[in-house]
Amino acid sequence: MNLTKLIVALAVPQLVGFLGSLVTTPSITTWYATINQPSFTPPNFVFAPVWTLLFLLMGYASYLILMVKAKAKKVKAALAFYALQLVANFFWSYLFFGLKRPDLALVEIIILWLLILVTLVKFYRLSQTAGLLLLPYLAWVSFAAYLNLSIVQLNF
């Protein structure tokens, strides 16, 4: 085990989550509270612990990929998609909560979902455990995409 790599791997997605929360938090009790939301919208207190757990899972998955000894090109490609999906994850928060544009965020979350899927497949090919650790993330973003679509339908 490489403790330094593990700490960095766990910290990177948490940092992305923190940056996303800087955009998200100011809108939760203001703008977000005023828009029409579907009946299946989870209570606000659910989101922070779910995202914290998902970011921990993806961080540990990335650590497992970092520890793969062979296949340097494949590791680099997997980590490149991982980085892209992290950027896309933040960008969704910026579009939805920062710009208050659920319509643009809906397009972006489809891109995010595809990036997660590609990352999951690339991780799985290098470490089955790493790939499986991304399944809850893909499931949650699938739910979030449906929630985002429903908010667009109810408000535009």
N, C-alpha and C positions, 0 to 999 in steps of 0.2 A: 504494500500500500504506500502510495506517495501522498503524504498528508498535505503538502503544499498544493499539489494539483487538485486534490479533493476539495480543499477549502476554496480555491479559485473557481473550480467547476460549480460548486454550490452557490458561491457568491454572485457569479455573473448573472444568472437568471433572476436572483433576488434583487439585484441592482436594476435590472430591466423592469421588474415589478414595482419597485420603489419609484422609478422615474414615471412609470405609467400612473401610479397613484397620485403623483403630483398634478397630473392633468385631470384625473378622474375625480378625486375627492371634492374639489370645490363645486363640481356640478351635481353631486349626488343629492344634496338637500335643496338645491335651487332648481336648475333646469330639468334634471332627470325626474324630480318629484312632480313636475307639472305636466309631463307628457303622458299620453295614454299608454298603458302597459297591459300586456295580456295577463290573464288570471294565473298563469303558471310561472310568472316572474318570481324568482326566489326573493326572500327578504334581503335587504341590503347587508345585514351582518353575515350572510353566508359567503359572500364573494371573497373577502380577505383571507379567511382560512383555506378556502378551496384553492385560491391562486397561490398561496404560500406553499401548500402541499404539492401542487402541480409543478411549481418552479423548483422545489426540492427534488422531485422525481426526475425532472428533465436535467437538472444539474448533475445528479448522480449518474444518469444515463450518459451524459457527456463525459463524465469522469471515466466510465467504463470504456468508452471509445478512445479517450486519450491514452488509456493503458494498453490498447491493442498494439502488440509489438510489430507484427508484420503488416503488409498491405498499406504502406504509408500514403500512397495516392488515394486509396479508398477512404482512409481515415480523414485525410485532408478534405476530400469532397463531402463526406458526411458532416464534418464540422462546419464546412462552408454553408451547407443548407441549414444546419442548426443555427448558425449566426443569422442567416437571412430570416428565418422564422422568428427569431427573437426581435429583430428589427421590425418585422411585420406585426408582431404582437404589440409592441409599443405604439406603432403607427395606428393600429385600430383604436386604441384608447384616445389618441390625439384626434382622430377623425370623429369618433362617436361623442366623446365627452368634451374635448377641447374645442373643436369646431362646431359641435352640436349638429353633426351631419350623419344621422343614422343611415341615410341612403348611400353616401359614399363609403361609410364603414361596412355596409353590407357587401359591396363589391370587394372591399379589401379583405373581409373575413373569409371570403371564398378563396382568395389568393393565399391567405394565412393557412387555411385548412389544407390546401394542396401542398404548401411548403412543409407543413407538419407531416403529412402523409409521406412525402418523399424522404424527409428526415427519418421518419420511423422505419421505412423500408431499408434505407442505407445503414442505419444503426443496427437493425435486425440482422442484416447480412454479415456484420462484423461481430455482433454480440447479441444473441437472442434476448438476453436479459435487458440490455439497453433498449432494444426495440419495444419489448413488452412494457417497459416503464413509461413509454410515451403513449400507450393506449388510453389511459385515463385523460390525458391532455387532449387527444384527438376527440374523445367522447365529449368532453366538456366544451370544446370549441364547436363541435357539431350542435350541441344544445344552444350555445351562445349564438350561433348563426341563425338557428330557428327563432330564437328570442329576438334577435336583431331584425329578421325579416318581419316578424309579427309587429314589432314597434314601427317599422316603416309602413306596414299596411294600416295600422291604426292611426297614424299621424300624418300621412302624406296623401 
